[in-house]
Amino acid sequence: MKKIYYLSTCDTCKRIINELDLPSGFTFQDIKTEAITEAQLIEMRALTDSYESLFSKRARLYKELGLKEKSLSDDDYKSYILEHYTFLKRPVILFNNQIFIGNSKKVVTAAKSAIHEK
């Protein structure tokens, strides 16, 4: 699978996608215009250790809803991600049964290496 979940309005997502210099065959899903399905989220979760690793604690709603003060379960993280697209840490890159989550330099470098390894 070659898929990227991103926000088309996010400059960081756009910069990373350009930086990755992607070969053809990738599918892009703008999570604002095409919501993530539960099946897609479960598929992402199968490649990582928890729903929390897919959850963005930088989302404005995270602070507004006072979630920092709450003790959230893995199911809570899943529900919030399905409820509102901003809770998904972006971008999420799926490539050959590997997942790369977020925009840290380390993650982007690892994704680039995996995609372009010969």
C-alpha positions as CSV (number, residue, x, y, z in Angstrom):
1,M,0.0,0.0,0.0
2,K,1.2,3.5,-0.9
3,K,-1.1,6.1,0.8
4,I,-0.7,9.5,2.4
5,Y,-3.3,10.9,4.8
6,Y,-2.8,14.7,4.9
7,L,-4.5,18.1,5.0
8,S,-4.3,20.1,1.7
9,T,-4.5,23.3,3.6
10,C,-1.4,22.4,5.8
11,D,1.8,23.9,4.5
12,T,3.9,21.4,6.5
13,C,2.1,18.5,4.9
14,K,2.6,20.0,1.4
15,R,6.3,20.7,2.2
16,I,6.9,17.1,3.3
17,I,5.1,15.6,0.3
18,N,7.3,17.7,-2.0
19,E,10.4,16.7,0.0
20,L,9.6,13.0,-0.3
21,D,9.9,13.2,-4.1
22,L,7.3,10.4,-4.3
23,P,7.3,7.9,-7.2
24,S,4.0,7.2,-8.9
25,G,1.4,5.0,-7.4
26,F,0.7,6.9,-4.2
27,T,-2.9,7.6,-3.2
28,F,-3.6,10.9,-1.4
29,Q,-6.5,11.4,1.0
30,D,-7.2,14.9,2.2
31,I,-8.7,14.1,5.6
32,K,-10.7,17.3,5.7
33,T,-12.7,16.6,2.5
34,E,-12.7,12.8,2.7
35,A,-13.1,11.7,6.3
36,I,-11.1,8.8,7.7
37,T,-13.2,5.6,8.0
38,E,-13.0,3.3,11.0
39,A,-11.6,0.6,8.7
40,Q,-8.8,2.9,7.6
41,L,-8.0,3.9,11.2
42,I,-7.9,0.3,12.2
43,E,-5.5,-0.4,9.3
44,M,-3.2,2.3,10.5
45,R,-3.4,1.1,14.1
46,A,-2.4,-2.4,13.0
47,L,1.0,-0.9,11.9
48,T,1.7,1.0,15.1
49,D,1.6,0.5,18.8
50,S,-1.5,2.5,19.8
51,Y,-4.2,4.9,18.7
52,E,-2.4,7.4,20.9
53,S,0.6,7.4,18.5
54,L,-1.8,8.5,15.7
55,F,-3.3,11.2,17.9
56,S,-2.2,14.9,17.7
57,K,-1.9,16.6,21.0
58,R,-1.2,19.8,19.2
59,A,-4.8,20.0,17.9
60,R,-6.6,23.2,19.0
61,L,-9.6,21.1,20.1
62,Y,-7.3,19.1,22.4
63,K,-6.8,22.2,24.6
64,E,-10.4,23.5,24.1
65,L,-11.9,20.2,25.3
66,G,-9.6,20.0,28.2
67,L,-8.4,16.6,27.1
68,K,-4.9,17.2,28.6
69,E,-6.5,17.0,32.1
70,K,-8.3,13.7,31.3
71,S,-6.9,10.2,31.3
72,L,-7.7,8.9,27.9
73,S,-7.9,5.2,26.9
74,D,-6.8,3.9,23.5
75,D,-10.5,3.7,22.5
76,D,-10.9,7.4,23.5
77,Y,-8.1,8.3,21.2
78,K,-9.7,6.3,18.4
79,S,-13.1,7.9,18.9
80,Y,-11.6,11.5,18.9
81,I,-9.7,10.8,15.7
82,L,-12.8,9.5,14.0
83,E,-14.9,12.4,15.4
84,H,-12.7,15.2,14.1
85,Y,-9.9,15.2,11.5
86,T,-7.6,17.6,13.4
87,F,-6.9,14.9,15.9
88,L,-5.0,12.8,13.4
89,K,-1.3,13.5,13.6
90,R,-0.3,14.5,10.1
91,P,0.9,13.4,7.6
92,V,0.4,9.6,7.9
93,I,2.4,7.8,5.3
94,L,1.7,4.1,4.6
95,F,4.3,2.4,2.4
96,N,4.8,-1.4,2.0
97,N,3.3,-2.3,5.4
98,Q,5.3,0.4,7.2
99,I,3.7,3.5,8.8
100,F,5.3,7.0,9.2
101,I,3.4,9.3,11.5
102,G,3.8,13.0,11.9
103,N,6.2,15.7,10.7
104,S,9.4,15.3,12.8
105,K,12.6,15.4,10.8
106,K,13.4,11.8,12.0
107,V,10.1,10.4,10.7
108,V,10.4,12.3,7.4
109,T,13.9,11.0,6.9
110,A,12.9,7.4,7.7
111,A,10.0,7.6,5.2
112,K,12.2,9.0,2.5
113,S,14.7,6.3,3.0
114,A,12.1,3.5,2.9
115,I,10.4,4.9,-0.2
116,H,13.7,5.4,-2.1
117,E,15.7,2.4,-1.0
118,K,16.9,0.3,-3.9
